[in-house]
Amino acid sequence: MFTKHYAPEELEKRVIRKSDYTACEEAFVDTCLPGREGKKNYCIIGAGVTESDRQVVNLREPHGFNVGGVSLPTGKINSLHSHLTAEVFLVVRGDWNFFWGHNGDDGEVVLSPGDIISIPAGTFRAFERVGSDDNFMFSFLGEDDPGHVTWSNDVIEQAAEYGIYLSKDGMLIDTSKGQNIAAGIEVLKPLSTEQLLRYNRTSPAEMAARIYNVNRSAGRSEAFADCALAGGAKQYHMIIGEGAHEFGNCRAHILNPHAFSLGAITAEPGNGFLAHSMNVPQVLVVGEGRWRVTMGQESFDIEVEDTVSIPVGMKREIQCIGDQAGILYQAYGGNQRVTLDWSTEVLEALGTAKDTYSPQPICNDNRYSIMAA
Ligand SMILES: [Fe+2]
C-alpha cells in the first residue's frame, strides 16, 4: 500500500488535543436568541455545519465525516433542528436531555457520559444540559459536506425579528451588525406545513435502539487476528456500521449507512492494536485512560478527549498505557467494511503469510436493523 511520507511535525498536527479545541460562540443562528446564547461549538475535523466564518477548524482534510464538539451553559438549549446526514453524539461530560419531533415532543431521553446516540437524518432534534456545569459532547456528522442545518420555524422567525438571516447555503447574515443581504442572495424561510410533513417522525422505541454505551455492553474478544497475540488483547464494540472486524459473529448495534463507521475497544494497559494499516481515514477519540499511538516511526501519548487522525495507508500501533484500562473510540470513513492490513511482524507471529492471510467474512448480509438515515 502506497503511503505518502509524513514529517513528524505533520503528524503532530493530526494529534488534536483537548486543549487545541477552539470554541465559537456564534457558530449558529440560534445563539443570538434569548435563552440560547453561550453555546460553544467546536470543529475538530472538518467544518461540519457551522454557520460562522469565524469558526476555527482544527483539521480541514476530508475524512468522509466530520468530528465536532459542543458544550452549553446552564439552562441553555440547543434549538430544534434537522440535518441532511446522520448526526451522532458521544457524551463525555455532563447529563443531557435530548428531545425530538416536529415540535420537539415525539420523545425525550436523558443521556450521561459514555452514551452514544445516532439521530436519523431528517428528524428534528434539540438538547439541553441538565445537571453539572462541566459538560462536553463530541458530535459526528456523515459525509465531507453535511450541508446546512434546517432550523425549526420558531428559530428562523425569531432570528428575523433580530435582523438575523441564513443564506440558502447556511451562512449567517447579521443585519444588526451592519451586514447586508447581497443582491441575488436568497435567505431561508420558515418551512411550509407541506415541507414540514416530509420530515421524519422517530418513535421513542426507535430512538432507544439507536443508543449505545460501551460500559453497559459486552464487547467481543475475538474480533481481530491480533487479539490472540501478546499485546493485542481487547474487547471490540461495533457501534455503527460495518467498521473494522475480522472474526466472530459481529454485527453493529446500528447498521444503517452513516457515511462512516464507529467502533470502540476496551483494553488493559499494554494491549491494543498491533501494527497494521488500512485504506480509509481513521479517527481515534479517547474515552477513558491513556493511549500511545504510533504512526510510522512517531509515537504520541494521548489522553481523555484527545483526537487523532491517522492518514490512509499509514502503519499504526495503538496501545493502552498508564495504570488503568482504557476506552478508545474509532471512526472510519465510508460505509464499507474496513480491511486491516497487518504488518509482516504480526503475520509472522500469526504463522501466516501476507498472500495467504484471509480474514473470515461474517457480516456481509447488510440486514439493516434500523430505518435508513
Ligand atoms: Fe445538530
Residues whose N, C-alpha, C, O or C-beta is under 5 A from the ligand:
A	BS01	LIG	E87
